[in-house]
Structure formats: C-alpha cells, structure tokens
Amino acid sequence: MEFAALFLAVTVVLVAAWRGTRTVALVLFGATLAASVATYLHHATDVLKLSF
C-alpha cells in the first residue's frame, strides 16, 4: 500500500512541477524523497528468512 501512495505522491509532484510554482514542486519533491528513503530503510532492515 505504501508503494501505491509513493507512486501517487510522485504523480502529484510531476503535476505540481508542470502546473505549479518551482517552490511547491521542490517542497513536494523533498517530502516524497524523504518518504521514499524512509520506506527503503524500513524494508532494507527486515531480516530475510531463507532456508537452503
């Protein structure tokens, strides 16, 4: 679900960059980038349960 929300957030950033001001687009981009990094770090620290 969080990946769909990130995709929607990136779409909002693209629309803001196309139609809105530069400042709004950069602020939204920064927020989306922070959310993406937080999501990555959340999933990168999960322990993989592998059995060979």
C-alpha positions, 0 to 999 in steps of 0.5 A, a space after each residue: 500500500 505504501 508503494 501505491 501512495 509513493 507512486 501517487 505522491 510522485 504523480 502529484 509532484 510531476 503535476 505540481 512541477 508542470 502546473 505549479 510554482 518551482 517552490 511547491 514542486 521542490 517542497 513536494 519533491 523533498 517530502 516524497 524523497 524523504 518518504 521514499 528513503 524512509 520506506 527503503 530503510 524500513 524494508 532494507 532492515 527486515 531480516 530475510 528468512 531463507 532456508 537452503 
